[in-house]
Amino acid sequence: MQLWILLLIPLVTCIGVGFGGERNARAIALGGSLVTLAWAAVLAMQFPHWQAEQWAYWPAPEDNAFPVLPGLGIALELGVDSVSLLLVLLNVILMPCCVLGSWVAIKERRREFYIWLLVLSTCVMGVFVARDVISFYTFFEASLVPGFFMLAIYGGPDRREASFKFFIYTFVGSLFMLLGLAYVAWQHAQQTGDWSFAISDLTAFAPTLSAGEQGWILLALMAGLAVKVPLFPLHTWLPLAHNQAPTAGSVNFAAVILKLGLYGLYVFILPMVPEAVVTWAPTIAVLAVIGIVYAALICWVQTDVKKLIAYSSVSHMGFAVLGLIALNPLGLQGSVFYMLSHGFATGGLFLCIGMMYERYHTKDLREVGGLAFKMPVWSFFFIVLVFASVGLPGLNGFVSEFLCLIGTFTAVPDAKTGYPGVLGPWFAAIAATGMILGAMYLLYMTGKLCFGPLREPADHHESEELPKDLSLREIAALAPIALICLIFGVMPWPILHAVEPVAEEVLKPYPALVESHFEQMDATAKVSLLSDTTLEGSR
């Protein structure tokens, strides 16, 4: 029941917001998000993260399963492993920060806004705790609805285009993902005689399918999940959505919704189609590396701060994808750590930009600058979060990028760990240029906004609702995020130790598969060489 309660708390809060009136909507939403955070913290303290065998289900399945159609194997099952629990914590920590950050910005239809925000939080948590395909897909698709309405109602001038682009991209991709999952469930029923939609059953069965079938399943799943990551070239919906979304919407898009795609890669693709992953990993890595470098270069020509940070997310998510498909525990640990690091750092940056926008009503780098003298507290938080995104040692971004690159760099069988890689030094080297470019454009943005002579829009007037610098409410929204970035940077091992048994469990079949893949490649090369030699001899 613990996980069902976790999902019900924000939904019950929605009822309170609906009946509490416009004036009380913010306070009720804040109270509900804090209660959700407290309940998630209690669950986290009970979680036996050190036990590898707990990776698939916790708590016990019978405590969190709700049979719907037992004859068809349909039951709503909830459970967490260390990865999903960490992502739940990411969501519930950022929710109160989003409410505080939107306190003044949302002036009309407040009740609806906070209801959509709470529903979005519920859907995202539902994806992370789902342990059956029906629940996963339902929550995955349902998250589109609050995201769409938050963007369409409360977004900027181009919100209509942004909301429909977001919805169409993700909805169409999800249909392909549904086909892939339905095919696995159908094959399971055909070959075992029993219908089951439990993720544990399908991930245990799917690797027995042929390599060709696994390849098509991987492509179907990638069509839905790569859009959410977003992986190049399916990223084009994200910059517009970020730019037009309200502050809380941008925070959720960057910090949480993008993680649904990466989490889907971890839950379905790695354990379900290992042969196809080994075959397609270099291709996926090429797309990730292109995204890293391409998005970093695009950032250089941006004058809109929100668009710049949006493109930086495309670049950063490429690192997480590389770590995930490096097929070794170090890379997978780095990828999970990157999900958390990016969520907090980039989410905090969008909060900072939202606070600046509330005062200056512009996001143009050419119109605002020198804020360190007028807004020193804001500048302090902004610089800390930029350094976290850059990957400065001592902050969370450094640990995640370093682990992803080290995992990617491993290209030959390791006698000690037994985990060979399929990517290699060239992928890591090219991706590392993205780190350098990222540092350059983020520090350039920081220099333009925080330093130099004070620049303000010509029509700027001081706000009567807001102080010149941050209020205590705004500090309360940013301080926990900045503190977490620091703690994760100097003490990463609790997170890494929690993820390690999961990584080892998920990657169990890969050493043998990768070795077999290399042997087949060598055999093919030898046959090709022999054929060429024979042909030359006959001439």
N, C-alpha and C positions, 0 to 999 in steps of 0.2 A: 504493500500500500504506500510505501514511502515515496515512490516515484510518481504514482498517481496524484498524491497530494501536491507534489512539486508542480505538476501541470495545472492542478485545479486552483492554486492560490492566485495566479494572475487572472484567471478567468473569473473567479469570485470578485476580485478587485474591479474587473470591468463592470460588474453589476453595481458595485458601490459608486464607481465613477458615473455611471449612467443615471443613477438616482440622486447623486450628491449635488447636482447643480454645477453650473459653469465655474462659480467661484471656488468651490472645493475640489474641483477635478484634479488640480495639480497635487494638492496635499494627499488626497486619497491614493492617487497613482504612486506617489513617492512612498507612502506607507506600505502599499502592497508590494512594491519592488523590494523594499527593505526586508519585509517578512519572507519573500521568496529567497532573497540572499541568505537570510539566517537559516532557513530550512535546508538550503543547498549546502551550507557550511556544516550543518549537523550531519548530513549524509556523507560529506567528504571525510569527516573525522571517523566515521564508522567503516569506511571502505578499506578492505584488505588488499591494498595496492601491491603488496610485496609478493603475492601469490600468483604465479603465472597461470595456474589453472582457473583463476577467477576472471580471466580476460573476457570471456564471452557472456557470462551472466553474473550479475550481482544486483540486488539480492536474489534469493532463490527464485527460479522461474514460477513455481506454483504460487508465490506471493504476489506476483505482478502480471499474471496472465488472466485474460478475460476471454473465454470461449465465445465465439460469435456463431460460426457454422462448423461445428466439430466434424461433420461428415465430409466437408471439403477442406478440412485442415486449416480453417481460418480462425485464428485467435489473436487478439491484441496482446502482444507480449512486450514488456518493458524490462530493461536491464542496462547496466553501464559497465564499461571497463575503464581503465585509467584515462584513456584518451578522451572518451566521450564525457567522462566526469569533469575533466579539465576544461573542455569546451563549454559545458554547462556553466561552470564557474565563471568563465570569460563572459558569457551572456548575462548572468545575474549580477555580476559586479558592475558591468557597464550600464545596466538598466537604470539604477538610481542616478548615475551620472548624466544619462540622457534626459531624464525628467528635470533635474536641476538645470541642465544646460538649455532646456527649452522653456524655462519658467516665464520669461518675458517675451520671447520670440513669437510664441503662438498667442495671438490676441483674439481670434475668432474660432468658433467651433472647437473649443478646447476639449470638451468631453469626447467628441469623436476622435480627436487626435490621440488622446491618451488611451482610449479604448483600442484603437488600431495598434498603438505601440505595445500595449500589453498582449494583444492577440498575436502580434508578430513574435514577441518573446516566447509565448506558449508554443507556437508552431516550431520555432527553432529548437527549443528544448525537446520537443516531441521527436524531431529528427534525430537528435543526439542520443535519446534514451530508447528509441524504437528497436526492438529485436525481432520484428517480423516485417516482411516486405510490404504488407498492406498498410501497417502503421507508418512505416518509413515514407512510402510514396504519398500517403494522404497528407502527412505533415509537410513533406517537401513541397507538394503542390499548393497546399493551403497557405504557405508562407508568401506566395505570390500576391494573395489578395490584400492583406494589410500593407505590403510594400507598394502595391499599385496605387491604393487609395491615398496613402501618405504622400506619395509623389504627385499624384494627379490633383489632389485638393490643396496641398500646402506647399507645393513646389514653386519654382521661379516662372518666368514668362514662357519658357518653352516646356513647361511641365507636361503638356498633353503629348507631345512627341516623345519625350523621355519616358513617360509611364507606359505608353503603348509599345515602344521599342523594348523596354525591359520585360514587359509581359509576354510579347510574342516570342522573343528570343528564348526565354527560359521555358515557356510553355511548350513550344515545338520541340525543343531539345528533350524535355521531360517525357514526351510521348515515345521517343526512340528508346529512352531508358526503360520505360514501362514495357515495351516490346521485348527487350532483352531479358528483363527479370521474369516476365510471363513465360518466355520460352524455356528458361531454366526450370521454373516450377512445373511446366507441362512435361518436360523430359523427365523430371524427378518422378512425377506420377506415372508416366509410361513405363519406366524401368523398375520402379520399386512397388508399384501398385497402390501407393498411398499419396494423397495430396498433402503437401505441407508448404507453408509460406514462411516458416521460421528461418531467419537468416542463418542460424547455425546449421540447419539441415541442408539448405541450398548451397552454402559455401563448402560443406563437406562433400556434396554430390557433384557439383559443377566441374571440379578438376578431372573427373572421370570421362568427361565428354572429349570428343576428338579435338585435335589442334585447330582444325578448320572451324568447327562450331565455336570453340573458344574465341577465335579471332573475330567472328561476326558478333558474338556477345560483347566482346570488349569494345568494338566500334559503336554498338548501340548504346552501351553504358556511357562511353566517352562523349557521345553526342549530347547527352543530358547533363553530365557532370562538368565537362570542360567549359560549357557556357557559364556555369556558376563560379568557376575558379577565379577569373576567366582566363582561359588559355588562348594564346594567339593562334588563329586569327578570329576567334569568337568573342573578342573583348570589346567590340565597338559600342555595345549598349552601356558599358560602365561609366566612361567619362561624362556622358550626357546625363545619366541618372544621378551621379554624384553632384554634378554642377547645379542641377535643378532641384535636388531634394532639400528639404529643411534640414537643420543641423542634426537632429536625432535620426533622421532617415539616412543621412550620409554616414553617421557613426555606425548604424546597424548594417548598412550595405558593406562597408569596409571591414568592420570588425567581426561580423557574425555571418552574414549571408554568403560572403565569398567562401567561408569555411565549410559551408554545406557541400560544395563541390569537392573540396579536398577530403573531407570526411567520407564522402561517398566513394572516392578512390580507395581510401583505406579500408572501408567496411566491405565493399563488394569486389572491386577489381583485383586487388592484391591477393585475397584468399580464393576468389572464385575462378579466375582464369589465369593461372600462373604460367602455363605454356605460352599463351598469347602475350602476356606481359613481357616475358623474356624476349620474344620476337619483336614486339613493337616498342620496347623501352627506348631504343636509340631514336626512333622517329618522334616519340613524345618528347624526348630530351631536346631534340632539334627545335621543336616548336617552343618549348620552354625557354631555351637560350635565345631564340629570335625575339620572343616576347620581352625578355630581360633587357636586351640591348636596344631593341626598337623603341620600347616604351620610355627607356631612359633618354634616348635621343629626342623623342617627342617632347619630353619635359623641358628641354632647353628652349623651345620656342613658345612656351606657354606664358601668357601674362595673367591669366586667371588662376588664382592660388588654388581653388578647389579642383580645377581641371588638372593642375600640376600634381597635386597629391593623388588624384584619381589615377593618372597614368603611372605614378610611382607604385601604386598598388598592383597594377598589371605586372610591372617589373619585379616587384617583391614576391608575388605569388609564383613567378617562374622558379625562384630558388626553392620554394616549398615543394613544387612538383618534382624538381630535380632530386631533392632529398628522398622523396617518397619512392621514386622509381630507381634509385640507386641500388635497391634490393640488398641492403645490408643494415644491421641494427643502428649503426651510427647515423646513416642518412635518414632513416625513419624517425629516430629520436630528434634529429635536427629539424625535420619537417614539422613534427608536432610542436616543437618549441617555437618554430617560426610562425605557426598559426597563432599561438598565444602572443608572441612578441609583436607581430604585425597588428593583431587585434587591439592591443592596448596602445601602442605607439601611434598608429594611424588614426584610431578612434579618438585619441586625445588631441591629435593635430586638427581633426575636423571640429572638435569642440572649440579649440582655440580660434580657428578661423570664423566659426559661428559667432563667438563673442566679439571678435573684431568687426564683423559685418553688422552686428546690432548697433555698433557705435558709429560706423562710417558709411554703411550701406553701399559698400563696394568691395569687390574681391580682386581688383586690378592692381598688380604690382607697381604700375606706373603712377598710381594716384596716392598710395599710402606708403610711408616710410619713416624711419627715425623713431619708431615707437618705444624703443628702450628708454628714452628720456621721459616720455609722457606716461607710458604704461610699463614700468619696470617689472611688476609682478607678473603680468601677462607675458612679457618677453622672457622672463626666467622659465616659466613652464613651457613656452613655445620652444625655446632653445634646448631644454632637456629632452623634449619629445623628438625634436629634429635629430639630436645626437643619438637617441635610441633607434631612430629609423636608419640613420647613416651606418650604424654598427660600431659605435665608439666603444672600445674596451671598457668594461665596468658597467655597461648597460646591456639590456636584454638582446638587442639586435646583433651584437657581436657574437654571442654564443650561438644563436640560431644560424646565422650565415656561415660561421666557421664550420659547424657540424655538417651543414648541407654540402658545403664545398668539399670537405674531407671525405664524406660519404660518396660524393660523385667522383672524386679523384681516384678512388680505389677501382682499379681496372683489371687486376689479375688475381687469381686465387690466393687467398691469405691462409697460410698453413696454420696460423694460430687460431683464427676465428672460424675458418672454413666457409666464409662468405665471399665468393667472388663477385665482382661487379660487371656490369654490362655497359657502362658509360666510359669513364676514363679521364685522363688528364686534360685532353683538349676541351671537353665539355666544361670542366671546372675552370680552365684558364679563360675561356671566352666569357663564362658567367662572371668571373672575377672582374672583368672589365666593366660589367654592369654595376658592381659595387663602387668602382672608382667614379663612374659617371654619376651614380646616385649621390655620392658624397658631394660631387661638384654642383649638381643642380639644387640639392637641398640646402647646401651652405650658401649658394648664390641667393636663393629665395630668402634665407634668414638674414643675410646682409642687407638685402633690399628693404625688408620689412622692419627690421629692428635697429639698424644703424644708419649713419649718415644724417643729413639735415632732416628735420621734421617735415613730412609732406602729408597734407590732408586735402581731400576733395574741396574744390572751390565753394561748393554749396553746403559744406559741412556745418552743422550746428550741434552743440553739446546736448546730449540726451538728458531729459529731465528724469527719466526712470533709472538711469544707470550712472554710476560714478565714472570718472575718467579712467581709472584703473579697475581691476577686478573687484567685485564685491565678495563678501564672505561666502555667499551661495556659490558663486562661480569658482572660488578657490576650493570649496568643498567638492565640486565636481571634478576638478583637475588633480588635486593633491593625491587621492588614492591611486590614480593612474600613473602619475610620475613616480610615486613611491614603489609601486609594483615593478615598473621598468628598472628601477635601481636594484631592488631585491633580487629580481630574476637575473640581473647582470652579475651580481657578486655571489649569489647562492643558487646556481642553476641545478645543482645535483638533486634536490628533492623531486623536481619535475622529471629529470632524466632517469632517476632510479624508478620512478613510478611507471614510466613508459617502457623501460627496458624489457621486462618480462613479456609485455604485449608484443613488442617488436620481434623478439625471438620466436614467439609462438606463431605470429603471422608469417614470418619469413622461413619457417622450417623447411618447406619443400624447395626453396630456391637454390641452395648450393648445388644439389644434384641436377636440377633443371638447367642451370646456367652452364655447368660443366658439360652436360650432354649437348647443349646448344653449341658451345665452342668446338666440341669434338666433331659435330656434324658439319660445322663451317670448315674445319680443317680437312675433313674427308672430302667435302665438295671441292675445296681448293686443289687438293691433290688429284682428284679425278679430272678436274679442268686442266691442270698442268700436264697430266699424262696424255689427255686427248690432244692438247696443243703439240706436245712432243711427237706423238704418233703421226699427227697430220704433217708436221714439218719433215719427219723421216720419210713419209710416203712421197713427198714432193722431190 
